[in-house]
Amino acid sequence: MEDLDRQEILEDVSFLIEEKQAPKLRAIMLDAHPVDIADLLMHMDGEHRRYLFEALDLRTAADVILEVDEPTRQKLIEIWDERQLAGLVREMNSDDAADFVGALPPELAAKILKQIEPEESADVRQLLAHEEDTAGGIMALELVAMAQDGTVEDAINEIRKKADEIDTINHVYVVDENRRLVGLIPLKKLLLAEPYTPLSKIMNRDVISVPVGTDQEEVAKLARKYDLLSVPVVDMQGRLIGRITHDDIVDVMEEEAAEDLSHMAGIASHGDIRDIRDTSVLRTARIRLPWLVIGLFGGIVAAWILSFFENKLQQNIVVLMFFVPVVMAMGGNAGIQSSTIVVHGLATGSIGLGDMVQRLVREMRVAFLNGFLCGLLLLLIVTVVWNQPHYGILVGVSLLIVMFVAALVGASIPLLLKRYNIDPAIATGPFITIS
């Protein structure tokens, strides 16, 4: 929603709220997307936010509360008691319900689970039993599964029966008598088949699935690699227990990207991404400080090395001092380029630890070529502007060496840190500075 559009809508909605026109508000919000309603709520003050949220029908309110940011969600939760919150949970899919209930205080969560139907409560408890960042933690239990001896007509009837509880159906999963996943049928293929065709004859037997304990990042990589709309989840015996839908896969991708950026900024540690506004100053400082200290000592070592050339620098080589910042900055740029490529590759899975030698060789070749070209350009500039070709050769060669070493460090350090289970996103920068 654009800022101007939001402001106009916000003014109109605020007017209806002040006039206590709840029916009109509810009618308008029925045609609005939950994301847009969430955006309005996040830009409203307390009383207006409360009135608008209470004016929504239960289904819309359940969708909206999942879309708002964490601070706004907490304020909305405070508006209603456990009975009303239980009504929201009933309207959610199992995975969303588990996420919502799992984020509540334990006492309130227990009260809500007692308010909903035993079957729904059991589903939520089952999902909450899995680790949050695993396939089991993000899967939904709603799916269409059929026995392999069933027919196309049976599958279509099952889809009709479950249409109200499942928002999106892309596949029908086929299981054996022990509920082990043996195949899947895309919806299009199912609709084009004859009604009495056995499912075993049209199903795809090469099914990509994930065990329940698989890390969510691995699930996202798998879905991206094979362009999957959903990913079936199986237990240790290969039995189908749930599916991960495309919206949850996108959420995981966004979360992992935010985690990498947060690590690079020193905002969060692994597995603990928080809103920047809520991050402790002491905690952020504690994460950043060790690596900054490494950078500090690296700078001291560099200063110590330069001290050996004090007499030379005080003589007739003043012109060289002008290019020290240039050489240092270019080295930093080359190192950052290499490290960014490697860190991104490690995060997305396109680069593995087995690619270490190949990646280092490639980065050394690229760094040498770039260093040679930049050094040659610097040599020409010093020769033409200062008429000092011998100094030009010196700074040009220095630039080549520094860029080569910085790129080598930028490519190798993330790989080495990853091998020892240290997050390269937050720890690589100081090493590049040292180089």
C-alpha positions as CSV (number, residue, x, y, z in Angstrom):
1,M,0.0,0.0,0.0
2,E,1.5,3.3,-1.1
3,D,2.0,6.0,1.6
4,L,-0.5,8.5,0.0
5,D,-3.1,5.8,-0.5
6,R,-2.7,4.6,3.1
7,Q,-3.1,8.1,4.4
8,E,-6.3,8.7,2.5
9,I,-7.7,5.3,3.6
10,L,-6.6,5.9,7.2
11,E,-8.4,9.2,7.3
12,D,-11.6,7.6,5.9
13,V,-11.4,4.7,8.3
14,S,-10.7,7.0,11.2
15,F,-13.7,9.1,10.4
16,L,-16.0,6.0,10.4
17,I,-14.4,4.9,13.7
18,E,-15.1,8.3,15.3
19,E,-18.6,8.1,14.0
20,K,-19.0,4.6,15.5
21,Q,-20.0,3.1,12.1
22,A,-19.0,-0.5,12.9
23,P,-21.3,-2.1,10.2
24,K,-19.9,0.1,7.5
25,L,-16.3,-0.6,8.6
26,R,-17.0,-4.3,8.6
27,A,-18.5,-4.1,5.1
28,I,-15.5,-2.2,3.8
29,M,-13.0,-4.5,5.4
30,L,-14.6,-7.6,3.9
31,D,-13.3,-6.5,0.5
32,A,-9.8,-5.5,1.8
33,H,-6.8,-7.9,1.9
34,P,-5.7,-8.9,5.4
35,V,-2.2,-7.5,4.7
36,D,-3.7,-4.0,3.9
37,I,-5.9,-4.1,7.1
38,A,-2.8,-5.1,9.1
39,D,-0.9,-2.2,7.6
40,L,-3.7,0.2,8.7
41,L,-3.7,-1.2,12.2
42,M,0.0,-0.8,12.6
43,H,-0.4,2.9,11.8
44,M,-3.3,3.6,14.1
45,D,-3.3,4.8,17.7
46,G,-4.6,2.6,20.5
47,E,-8.3,3.4,20.6
48,H,-8.8,3.4,16.8
49,R,-6.8,0.2,16.5
50,R,-9.0,-1.5,19.1
51,Y,-12.3,-0.3,17.5
52,L,-11.3,-1.4,14.0
53,F,-10.0,-4.8,15.1
54,E,-13.2,-5.5,17.1
55,A,-15.3,-4.5,14.1
56,L,-13.8,-7.3,11.9
57,D,-15.5,-10.6,11.5
58,L,-13.7,-13.5,13.2
59,R,-12.2,-15.0,10.0
60,T,-10.8,-11.7,8.8
61,A,-9.5,-10.9,12.3
62,A,-7.6,-14.3,12.4
63,D,-6.0,-13.5,9.1
64,V,-5.1,-10.0,10.1
65,I,-3.5,-10.8,13.5
66,L,-1.1,-13.1,11.7
67,E,0.1,-10.3,9.4
68,V,0.8,-7.5,11.9
69,D,4.2,-7.0,13.4
70,E,5.0,-8.4,16.8
71,P,4.5,-5.2,18.9
72,T,1.0,-4.6,17.3
73,R,0.1,-8.3,17.8
74,Q,0.8,-8.0,21.5
75,K,-1.5,-5.0,21.8
76,L,-4.3,-6.8,19.9
77,I,-4.0,-9.9,22.0
78,E,-4.4,-7.7,25.1
79,I,-7.8,-6.5,23.7
80,W,-9.5,-10.0,24.0
81,D,-9.8,-12.6,26.6
82,E,-9.0,-16.3,26.1
83,R,-12.4,-17.2,24.9
84,Q,-12.3,-14.7,22.1
85,L,-8.7,-15.6,21.3
86,A,-9.7,-19.2,21.1
87,G,-12.2,-18.2,18.4
88,L,-9.4,-16.7,16.4
89,V,-7.4,-19.9,16.7
90,R,-10.3,-22.0,15.4
91,E,-10.2,-20.0,12.2
92,M,-6.5,-20.6,11.6
93,N,-4.8,-23.4,9.8
94,S,-3.0,-25.8,12.0
95,D,0.5,-24.4,11.3
96,D,-0.6,-20.8,11.8
97,A,-2.5,-21.8,15.0
98,A,0.6,-23.5,16.4
99,D,2.8,-20.4,15.6
100,F,0.2,-18.1,17.2
101,V,-0.3,-20.2,20.4
102,G,3.4,-21.0,20.7
103,A,4.2,-17.3,21.0
104,L,1.7,-16.7,23.8
105,P,2.6,-16.9,27.5
106,P,2.3,-20.6,28.6
107,E,-0.7,-19.9,31.0
108,L,-2.7,-18.1,28.3
109,A,-1.8,-20.7,25.7
110,A,-3.0,-23.5,28.0
111,K,-6.3,-21.7,28.6
112,I,-6.9,-21.2,24.8
113,L,-6.2,-24.8,24.0
114,K,-8.8,-25.9,26.6
115,Q,-11.3,-23.6,24.8
116,I,-11.0,-25.2,21.3
117,E,-12.1,-28.6,20.1
118,P,-10.1,-31.6,21.3
119,E,-9.1,-32.6,17.8
120,E,-7.8,-29.1,16.9
121,S,-6.1,-28.8,20.3
122,A,-4.3,-32.1,19.7
123,D,-3.2,-30.9,16.2
124,V,-1.7,-27.7,17.7
125,R,0.0,-29.6,20.5
126,Q,1.5,-32.1,18.0
127,L,3.0,-29.2,16.0
128,L,4.3,-27.4,19.1
129,A,6.2,-30.6,20.0
130,H,8.5,-30.1,17.1
131,E,11.5,-27.8,17.0
132,E,10.4,-24.3,15.8
133,D,13.0,-24.1,12.9
134,T,12.4,-27.6,11.5
135,A,10.1,-29.1,8.9
136,G,7.8,-30.3,11.7
137,G,7.7,-26.8,13.2
138,I,6.5,-25.1,10.0
139,M,4.3,-27.8,8.4
140,A,0.5,-27.9,8.3
141,L,-1.5,-31.0,9.0
142,E,-4.3,-30.2,6.5
143,L,-3.8,-32.2,3.3
144,V,-5.5,-34.6,0.9
145,A,-4.1,-38.1,1.2
146,M,-5.6,-41.1,-0.6
147,A,-4.9,-44.9,-0.7
148,Q,-3.2,-46.0,-3.9
149,D,-6.0,-48.4,-4.7
150,G,-8.5,-45.4,-4.8
151,T,-9.8,-43.9,-7.9
152,V,-9.8,-40.4,-9.4
153,E,-13.4,-40.0,-8.5
154,D,-12.6,-40.9,-4.9
155,A,-9.9,-38.3,-4.8
156,I,-12.1,-35.5,-6.2
157,N,-14.8,-36.3,-3.7
158,E,-12.2,-36.1,-0.9
159,I,-11.1,-32.7,-2.2
160,R,-14.7,-31.5,-2.1
161,K,-15.0,-32.8,1.5
162,K,-11.9,-31.0,2.7
163,A,-12.3,-27.8,0.6
164,D,-13.4,-25.7,3.6
165,E,-10.5,-26.6,5.9
166,I,-7.7,-26.4,3.2
167,D,-7.1,-23.1,1.6
168,T,-4.9,-24.3,-1.2
169,I,-4.7,-27.7,-2.8
170,N,-2.0,-28.4,-5.4
171,H,-1.5,-32.1,-5.0
172,V,-3.2,-35.2,-3.8
173,Y,-0.8,-37.4,-1.9
174,V,-0.9,-41.2,-2.3
175,V,-0.1,-43.5,0.6
176,D,0.1,-47.2,1.1
177,E,-1.8,-49.2,3.8
178,N,0.8,-48.0,6.4
179,R,0.4,-44.4,5.3
180,R,3.8,-44.3,3.8
181,L,4.1,-41.8,1.0
182,V,4.4,-43.6,-2.3
183,G,3.3,-40.9,-4.8
184,L,1.6,-37.7,-5.6
185,I,-0.8,-36.4,-8.3
186,P,-0.9,-32.8,-9.4
187,L,-4.4,-31.4,-9.4
188,K,-4.3,-30.7,-13.2
189,K,-3.4,-34.3,-13.9
190,L,-6.2,-35.5,-11.6
191,L,-8.9,-33.4,-13.3
192,L,-7.9,-34.6,-16.8
193,A,-8.0,-38.3,-15.9
194,E,-11.0,-40.5,-16.3
195,P,-13.1,-40.9,-13.1
196,Y,-12.5,-44.6,-12.5
197,T,-8.8,-44.5,-13.2
198,P,-6.8,-46.0,-10.3
199,L,-4.6,-43.5,-8.6
200,S,-1.7,-45.9,-8.8
201,K,-1.7,-45.6,-12.6
202,I,-1.4,-41.8,-12.8
203,M,0.6,-40.9,-9.7
204,N,4.2,-39.6,-9.8
205,R,6.3,-42.1,-7.9
206,D,9.4,-39.9,-7.7
207,V,8.3,-37.8,-4.7
208,I,10.5,-35.3,-3.1
209,S,9.8,-35.2,0.7
210,V,11.6,-34.1,3.8
211,P,11.9,-35.8,7.2
212,V,10.2,-34.1,10.1
213,G,13.4,-33.0,11.7
214,T,14.9,-31.3,8.6
215,D,16.1,-27.7,9.2
216,Q,13.7,-25.2,7.7
217,E,16.6,-23.6,5.7
218,E,17.2,-27.0,4.0
219,V,13.5,-27.2,3.2
220,A,13.6,-23.8,1.5
221,K,16.7,-24.7,-0.5
222,L,15.0,-27.9,-1.7
223,A,11.8,-26.1,-2.7
224,R,13.8,-23.4,-4.6
225,K,15.9,-26.0,-6.3
226,Y,13.0,-28.1,-7.6
227,D,10.4,-25.3,-7.9
228,L,8.0,-27.0,-5.4
229,L,4.7,-25.5,-4.5
230,S,4.5,-27.6,-1.4
231,V,6.8,-30.1,0.3
232,P,5.4,-33.3,2.0
233,V,6.8,-34.1,5.4
234,V,7.3,-37.7,6.6
235,D,8.3,-39.3,9.8
236,M,11.3,-41.7,10.3
237,Q,9.2,-44.6,8.9
238,G,8.3,-42.6,5.7
239,R,4.7,-42.0,6.8
240,L,3.1,-38.9,5.6
241,I,2.3,-36.5,8.5
242,G,2.0,-33.1,7.0
243,R,3.0,-30.6,4.2
244,I,4.8,-27.3,4.0
245,T,3.0,-24.8,1.8
246,H,4.6,-22.2,-0.5
247,D,3.7,-19.3,1.8
248,D,5.6,-20.8,4.7
249,I,8.5,-21.6,2.3
250,V,8.6,-17.9,1.3
251,D,8.5,-16.9,5.0
252,V,11.5,-19.1,5.7
253,M,13.4,-17.5,2.8
254,E,12.7,-14.1,4.1
255,E,13.5,-15.1,7.7
256,E,16.9,-16.6,6.6
257,A,17.7,-13.5,4.6
258,A,16.9,-11.3,7.5
259,E,19.0,-13.5,9.8
260,D,22.0,-13.2,7.5
261,L,21.7,-9.4,7.3
262,S,21.3,-9.2,11.1
263,H,24.4,-11.3,11.6
264,M,26.3,-9.0,9.2
265,A,25.2,-6.0,11.2
266,G,25.8,-7.7,14.6
267,I,22.2,-7.4,15.5
268,A,21.3,-11.0,16.3
269,S,22.9,-14.3,17.0
270,H,22.0,-17.5,15.2
271,G,18.4,-18.5,15.6
272,D,17.4,-15.4,17.6
273,I,16.2,-12.8,15.1
274,R,14.4,-9.9,16.8
275,D,12.9,-6.6,15.8
276,I,15.7,-4.0,15.8
277,R,13.6,-1.8,18.1
278,D,13.5,-4.5,20.8
279,T,17.2,-5.5,20.6
280,S,19.2,-4.9,23.8
281,V,22.1,-2.5,23.4
282,L,24.3,-4.6,25.7
283,R,23.5,-7.7,23.8
284,T,24.3,-6.2,20.4
285,A,27.5,-4.8,21.7
286,R,28.5,-8.2,23.2
287,I,28.0,-9.8,19.8
288,R,30.0,-7.2,17.8
289,L,32.8,-6.5,20.2
290,P,35.0,-9.6,19.9
291,W,35.3,-9.2,16.2
292,L,35.9,-5.5,16.4
293,V,38.7,-6.2,18.9
294,I,40.2,-8.6,16.3
295,G,40.1,-5.7,13.8
296,L,41.6,-3.3,16.3
297,F,44.6,-5.6,16.8
298,G,44.9,-6.1,13.1
299,G,45.2,-2.3,12.6
300,I,47.8,-2.1,15.4
301,V,49.9,-4.8,13.6
302,A,49.6,-2.8,10.3
303,A,50.7,0.4,12.1
304,W,53.6,-1.5,13.6
305,I,54.7,-2.7,10.2
306,L,54.5,0.8,8.8
307,S,56.7,2.1,11.6
308,F,59.7,0.2,10.1
309,F,59.4,2.6,7.1
310,E,59.3,5.8,9.1
311,N,62.6,7.1,7.9
312,K,61.7,6.4,4.3
313,L,58.4,8.1,4.5
314,Q,60.0,11.2,6.0
315,Q,62.3,11.6,3.1
316,N,61.3,12.1,-0.5
317,I,58.4,9.8,-0.7
318,V,55.7,12.1,0.6
319,V,53.7,11.5,-2.6
320,L,53.3,7.9,-1.6
321,M,51.4,8.9,1.6
322,F,48.6,10.3,-0.6
323,F,47.9,6.8,-2.0
324,V,47.8,4.9,1.3
325,P,44.0,5.5,1.8
326,V,43.4,4.6,-1.9
327,V,45.3,1.3,-1.6
328,M,43.6,0.4,1.8
329,A,40.1,1.3,0.5
330,M,40.6,-0.7,-2.7
331,G,41.8,-3.7,-0.7
332,G,38.7,-3.4,1.5
333,N,36.4,-3.2,-1.6
334,A,38.0,-6.3,-3.2
335,G,37.8,-8.3,0.1
336,I,34.1,-7.3,0.7
337,Q,33.2,-8.3,-2.9
338,S,34.7,-11.8,-2.5
339,S,33.4,-12.3,1.0
340,T,29.9,-11.2,0.0
341,I,29.8,-13.7,-2.9
342,V,31.0,-16.5,-0.7
343,V,28.7,-15.7,2.3
344,H,25.7,-15.5,0.0
345,G,26.7,-18.8,-1.7
346,L,27.0,-20.5,1.7
347,A,23.6,-19.1,2.8
348,T,21.8,-20.2,-0.3
349,G,23.6,-23.5,-0.7
350,S,25.1,-22.7,-4.1
351,I,28.6,-23.0,-2.5
352,G,29.6,-25.8,-0.2
353,L,32.6,-26.6,1.8
354,G,33.6,-29.1,-0.9
355,D,33.9,-26.2,-3.3
356,M,36.6,-24.5,-1.2
357,V,39.6,-25.1,-3.4
358,Q,37.7,-24.3,-6.6
359,R,36.3,-21.1,-5.2
360,L,39.6,-19.9,-3.9
361,V,41.3,-20.5,-7.2
362,R,38.6,-18.6,-9.0
363,E,38.7,-15.7,-6.6
364,M,42.5,-15.5,-6.9
365,R,42.3,-15.3,-10.6
366,V,39.6,-12.6,-10.5
367,A,41.5,-10.7,-7.8
368,F,44.7,-10.8,-9.8
369,L,43.0,-9.6,-13.0
370,N,41.2,-6.7,-11.2
371,G,44.3,-5.8,-9.2
372,F,46.4,-5.7,-12.3
373,L,44.0,-3.5,-14.2
374,C,43.5,-1.1,-11.2
375,G,47.2,-1.0,-10.5
376,L,47.9,-0.2,-14.2
377,L,45.4,2.6,-14.1
378,L,46.9,4.0,-10.9
379,L,50.4,3.7,-12.4
380,L,49.3,5.8,-15.4
381,I,47.6,8.4,-13.2
382,V,50.8,8.9,-11.0
383,T,53.0,9.0,-14.1
384,V,50.8,11.6,-15.9
385,V,49.8,13.8,-13.0
386,W,52.9,13.7,-10.8
387,N,55.4,12.7,-13.4
388,Q,56.8,10.0,-11.1
389,P,56.7,6.7,-13.1
390,H,58.9,4.9,-10.5
391,Y,56.5,5.8,-7.8
392,G,53.6,4.8,-10.1
393,I,55.1,1.4,-10.5
394,L,55.5,1.1,-6.7
395,V,51.9,2.1,-5.8
396,G,50.5,0.0,-8.7
397,V,52.3,-3.1,-7.6
398,S,51.2,-2.4,-4.0
399,L,47.6,-2.1,-5.1
400,L,47.8,-5.4,-7.0
401,I,49.2,-7.2,-4.0
402,V,46.8,-5.7,-1.5
403,M,43.7,-6.4,-3.7
404,F,44.9,-10.0,-4.3
405,V,45.5,-10.7,-0.6
406,A,42.2,-9.0,0.5
407,A,40.2,-11.0,-2.0
408,L,41.9,-14.2,-1.0
409,V,41.1,-13.5,2.7
410,G,37.6,-12.5,1.8
411,A,37.0,-15.8,0.0
412,S,38.8,-18.1,2.4
413,I,37.8,-16.8,5.8
414,P,34.0,-17.4,5.4
415,L,34.8,-21.0,4.2
416,L,37.1,-21.6,7.2
417,L,34.6,-20.1,9.7
418,K,31.8,-22.2,8.2
419,R,33.9,-25.3,8.6
420,Y,34.2,-24.6,12.3
421,N,30.5,-23.6,12.7
422,I,31.2,-19.9,13.2
423,D,28.8,-17.7,11.4
424,P,30.8,-16.1,8.5
425,A,28.3,-13.2,8.1
426,I,29.3,-11.6,11.3
427,A,32.9,-12.6,11.7
428,T,34.4,-12.0,8.2
429,G,34.5,-8.2,8.2
430,P,37.4,-7.7,10.7
431,F,39.6,-10.2,8.9
432,I,39.1,-8.2,5.7
433,T,40.0,-5.0,7.4
434,I,43.2,-6.6,8.8
435,S,44.2,-7.8,5.3
